[in-house]
Amino acid sequence: MTREEAARLMAELQANLNPTIHVYRVYSSDSEAEQSESEPLKLLYVNEFTYPSDEIWPLGFAPTAASGNLPTIIMDITPQQFDQLQVGTLRLPRDWRLGEDLTPATTAHVGPRL
């Protein structure tokens, strides 16, 4: 399974558990590092039911079959924090950059409009 396939599978599994969450891919600032097998798969969950914080806290998880046997980092933020991220008043850790919305189209309408 490729890194992209694993990211999409993780988003689909999350959508099945909680269709209100939007899942975004997050990339390292170093594109070479992003291709390394030791580099974690990074996902940002925009979740209206999480608690806001002044920072984005990455939580690490061990490799699983769903993650393509890659270690995974999940970051959980509110829609308001996502707005702050979009305008630059909140930043991703370690100069990471926000990637594409991986939320399956069949569930994207259920959650908050982002």
N, C-alpha and C positions, 0 to 999 in steps of 0.2 A: 504494500500500500504506500502510495506517495504521501508526502507531507500535506499536499493540497487535499487529497482524498481523505486523509485522517482529520483534517480541520473541518471539512464538510460533514463527515460522519459525526464528529463531536457536536457540531451545530444542530444536526438533525436529531440526535439523541436528546440534546438539551430541549429542543422544541417539543419533543414528545413528552418530556417531563413537565415543562413549564412554557407554554406557548406565548407568554407575555414577554419573555426575554429575547432581546436582539443580541446576536453573536457576531463579533467582528474579529477579523484576523489582525494580529499585531506582528510587526516585523522588527528585527534588529536593525540598527543603523548600519551595521556592517553586513553587506549582502553575502560575503564569503562565509561568515559565521552562520548565517541563516541556513546554509546548505549542509552544515556539519551535522552528523548523526547525533552528536552530543548536545547540540543546541535544542532547547525545549521548544515545543510547539506552543505558541502564545496566543491566547484568546481573551477578548474583552467582552464581558457580559454586561449589557445595559439592562438593569433590573430595577423596576419601580419599587420593589419590596426590600431592597437592601438599605443599609444605613449609610448616609453620606459621611465623607471624611475630607480633610484638607488635602489628602494625598491619595494616590492610587496605590494600593498594596497588592503586589503579586503573591499569589499562593502557589507553591510548587507541589506537583503530584508525580508519583512514580509512573513509569511506562505501563500502559495497558494495551490490550488488543485493539480497543476503540481508538486509541491515540497512535496507532501504527507502531506500537512499541517505542514511542518517543516519550521522554519526560514532558510534562505539560505544565504550563503556568496559566492560571486563570486569574483575571482581575475583574472584580464585580463593582460596578458603579451605578449611580442613579441616573435617570434621564437629565436631571439638572446638571450633574457633573459632566455628562456627555456634552451638553451645550457648552460648558466651560472649556472642555477639551477642544471643541471645535473652534472656539474663538481664541484659544491660547492662554487662558487664565489658569488652566490646569494642564499639567503635562504628564505624559506617560513616563514611567521610570526608565532610567538608563538610556535616554535619547532614542527609545523605541519609537516606531511610527505606526500610525493607524492604517490598517488595510481595509479590504472590502467587507461589506456586510454579508455574512454567510447564512443569515436567517432564511430558512426555507420559505419560498413564496406563499405556500399554503398556510403558514402560521403568522406571517409578518403583519397581517391586518389585526390580529388579536390584541397585541400589546399597544403601548403608547406610540403615538406618531412621532418618529424621530426625524 
